[in-house]
Amino acid sequence: MKRNFLDDAYLSSLCLELSLLVRAGVPFADGFLMLHDDDNEAASAALMKELSARCEDGASLSVAFEEAGVFPAYLRGVLRVAEKTGRLEASLKALSEHYARQLALKKSIRNAVTYPAVLVLIMLAVVLALIFGVLPVFDGVFAQLGLEMPPLALFLMQLSRSVSTVVLVLSAVFALAVLLLLAVSVSKKLRLSVQKIVNDRFSATKTGSAVTRARFASAMSMALASGLDTDEALILAKAMFSDGARDAIQKIDKCAAYVREGKQFDDALYLSGLLGARDSRMAGLGVKTGATEAVMADIAERADALAQERMDALVARIEPALVATTSVIIGGILLCVMLPLASIMSSIG
């Protein structure tokens, strides 16, 4: 049975709980039963019971997650390495922090898209209310005076009178949008395809590049914390971008190729475009001093902050632009009917 509830929030919470179980010395078979008893959701409770049974049969945590078939490849890869290096508790705690950062990033991206979209809908609603509700009133006033409305207002009035055509077009667009959403929600393959297209386009933007740096640095910090060297960490970090961020995948491949050619790690990071000059230099210093994990974690935090700033700045630019556009449209429509009307009223007076 396919389950789709393993989002970043769930994974972050689960990894933290498992790290506490490891610290307390509780076997995973018993630990998953404890989580099952405390779980109020049927789907996740069933997963806990299934994982407990697999661990009871002798499977390791990474194998149990692999057999469950619902956990990300990156998480499974980190756990395999952590079990071999004996750093399971630290890796689970770091995974919890990693998925918490990913959740915050995704929320920021979603807010950066949702807020402008809502503003656009409000703008359209105001303009349509003006065309369908206000302009007919002015048309009646001009008719009583034996005059015609200005050309622009007249055009908008004629458009508003074609209600059946407008409603038909809007209904068709709405029906198409609903069908597309239903198809995306039902078909996992289509949903993944749409997600890959969106992620691919977004990763190529400046804001997307900042998000890519944050995700990459976080993934590298996590992989290095599990005991991998930089070459192996690059391979594992690539699994983080299996959601269609083609630009990020290409950069990681370039970086790995530079490392294989014998270039220093900091040079490979900079030449591939994964990190800027300053962050690449810090990463190189971390390799030389044996503090690569801490350095990459610091880079991830700063990249998170930069990505958040870029998305906030994007929203800050869009909001006044939409408000200004709406004001100009509404003001233009009202002025085109009010000025002639005011002129007539003043001449009458």
N, C-alpha and C positions, 0 to 999 in steps of 0.2 A: 504494500500500500504506500503510495507516494504521500509525503507530508511536506508542507510548505511553510511551517511555522518557525523554522530555525533561522530567524532573522538575527541581526547583529546584537540586539538587546538580549535575546534569549541566550545566544552563544556567550556573551560577556558574563551574564549571570551564572550560567552553567559552569564555565571555566573557573570562576571564582569559588563556587561551591566545591568543585572537585579539588582545587588547590587546598582548601580547608580540610577536606577528607584525607588528602595525602599527608598534610601536616599532623593530623590526629592519628595517623596510622590505621585508618579504617579501610578494610578491603573494598574494592570498587563494587563487588557483587552486593555487599551489605549497604554500601553508600547509595547505590542507585535505588535500592529498596526504600531507604530512608527518604530519598527525594520523591519516589513514587507515592509514598504515604502522605507527603505534604503537598502534593501537586493537585490543584483543583481543576485542571484542564484535562479532559479525557485523552486527547491526542498525545500531549507531552507525557502524561502519566503512563500511557501504553509504551512509549519509547523508553522510559526509565525502566520499566519492567523487562522489556526486551533486552536492554543493555545489561541489566543485572543477570539475566539468564545466560547471556553470552560470556560474561566475566566468570560466572559460576562454572561454566564449562571449560575454563582455563584460558580464555582469550585475553590478551592484553588490552589496555584501553584503546590504543590506536587500531588494533585489529577489530575490536568491537565497534568502533566508530566506522571503520571501513565497511564492515558487513551490514551495518544499519543503512548505509546508502543515502544518508540525508545530510552528512556533514561536509563542509567545504574541503577541497583538496589541500588547501594551504594549512588548515588546522590539522588535518591528518598527517601531513608531512612533518610539521613541527613536533607533533607528539611522537612520531616514530623516532626522530632524532633525539628528543628529550629522554625517551626510555632507554636508548642506547648509551647516552652520556650520563644518566643518573641525575638529570636536572628537571625532573617532571614537575615538582612543586613550583619552582621558579618559572618554568615555561607556562604552566597553567595560569599563574597569576599575571604573567606578562601578556598572555593571550587575552585574558579578561580586559586588561587595560587597552590592548590593541583594538579589540572589537568595540570597546566603548568610544575610542577615538573615531573609528569608522562610522559608528552610529551618529556621532556629533557632526561629522562631515556631511553625511547623507541628509541629515535634517537641515543643515545650512543650505545645501544645494536645493532641496525641496522647497524651502522657504523662499529662496532666491527666484524660483520659477513660479511658485504659487501666488505670491503677493502681486507681482506685476500682472499676472493673468486676471486676478480679481479686479484690479484697477481698470484693466481694459474692458471687462464686462460691465463695470459700473459706468464707464465712459459711454459705452454703446447704449446702455439703458437710458442714460440721461439724454443723449442725442435723439434716440428714438421717441422718448416721451415728448421731447420738444417738437419733433416733426409731426407726430400723430396727435398730440394733445393741445399744443399751444398754437401752432401755425393755423389750424382751422379757425380758431377764434379771431386771429388777425385777418384771415381771409373774409370772414363775415363782416368785420368792420370796414374793410376796403370795399366790399360789395355794396354795403349801405351808402357809402360815399360815391358810388358809381365809378370806382377806380379799380385798376388791376394791381396786384402785388408786384414787387420788383421781380426781375427774371429769375434770380437765384431762389427766392422764396417760392415763386410759382413752380419752378422745377421740383423743389422739395415737396410742394403740395401735391403735384401730379404723381410724384412717387408715393406719397402717403395714401393717395386714392387707389393705388393699385394694390390694395391690401391683400387680395386673394393671391396675386402673384408673389408678393413678398412672403406671405404666410406659407405658400407652397414651397418656395425656395428654402426658407428657414426650416421647415419641417423635413425636407429632404436632407439638408445638411445635418440636422439634429439626428435623424434616423440613421444616417451613414456613420455619424460619430458613435452612436450607441452600439451599432452593429460591430464597429471596429473595436470598441472597448470590450464587448462581450467576447469577440473572437480572441482578443489578447488575453483576457482573463481565463478563458477555457483552454486555449491551446498553449501549452508550456513552450513548445517549439517556436511559435509565433511571438510569444512574450519575450523569450530570450533573444530572438532576432531583432525585435524592436529595441530592446535594452542595449544590445550590442551596437546598433546604429547610433542611438543617442549617445552612448558612452564614447564611441569612436569620434563623433563630431565634437563632443564636449571636451575630450582630452586634448584636442588640437588647439583649443583656445588658450588665452593667457590665464584665465581663471582655472581652466581645466589642467593646465600645466602645474599650477600651484597645488591643486588637489592631488595630482599624480606624484609630485615630490613628497607630499605629506604621507600618502599611502605607501610609497616606496620606502621612505626612511623608516616608517613604522614597521613595515614587513621585514626590512633588513635588521632592525634592532631586535625584533622578535626571533628571527632565525639565528642571529648571532648569540642571543641569550640561551638558545637551546644547545649550543656547542658546535655549531657549524663554522667552517672557515668562510672567507668572503666569496670564493668561487661557488661553493655549495649554497650559500645564502642567496646568491643571485638567482640560481636555478629555482630555489623555493619561492623567492619573492615574485618570480614571474607568474606563479600560480595565483597570486592575488589579483592579477589583471586578466583572468580568463573570462571576464564579463564583457569583453569587446573593446577595451581601451587599446586599440591597435597601435597608437602612437607610443604608449608606454611600453608595450611589448617590444616594439622595434628598438626603442632606446635601451632596454635591458639586454636585448640580444647584442646590440653594438657594444655595450659595456663589457659583457662577457667575452666577446671576440677580442676586444682590446686587452683584457686581462690575459687571455690565452696567448696573445702575441708578445706578452712580457712587459706590458706597460704597468706603471704603478697604479694602484687602486684609485688614488685621487685623480690622476690624469684620465683614467678610463671613465670615471664618473662625470668629469667635466666635458670631455670630448664627446661623450654619448648624449649629453644634454640632460642627464637625469638630475644633476645638481648644479648649482651655480658655482662660481669660482671660490667664494668664501666657504661654502658648505663642503665642497670637494676638498679644499685644503684642510678643513677640520677633520674630515673623514680620514684623510691620509695621515694626519697627526695621530688620530686614534689608533690606526693600525700600528704605527711605530711605537706607541706607548702602551699598547695592549688594552686600550680603553675604547675599542671600536663600538662595542655595544652601547656604552653610555653616550658616546658622541652621536651615534645614529638616533638614539632616543631623544637627545637634545635637538637635533635637526628636525626630527618628526614633530616635536612640540612647536618649534618656531614655524615650520611649514604649515602646520594646522592653523596657527594664528594668522599667517599670511593669507592662506586660502580663505579664512573667515573674513578678513579685512577686504579682500578682493570682491567677495560675494556681497558683503554689506555695501561696498562702494558701488557695485553694479545696481543694486536695488535703489541706492540713494540717487543714482543718476536717472534711473527709469521713472521713479515716482514723480519728480518735478516735471520731467518731460511729458508724461501722460497728463498731469494736471494742467500744464500750460497748453497742450494740444486741445484738451477738452474745453478750456476757457476760451481759446481762440475760436473754436468751432461754434460754441454756443453764443459767444459774443458777436461773431460775424453774422450768424443767422438772425439774432435779435436786432442788430443794428440795421441790417438790410430792410427790415420792415418798420422799425421804430423811427428811423430818420425821415423817410418819406411821410410817415404818419404825423410826426411832430411838425414837419414843415407845413403840411396841410392844415393841421389844427391851429398853428400860429397865424397862417394867412386868413383862416376863418375868423379867428379872434381879432 
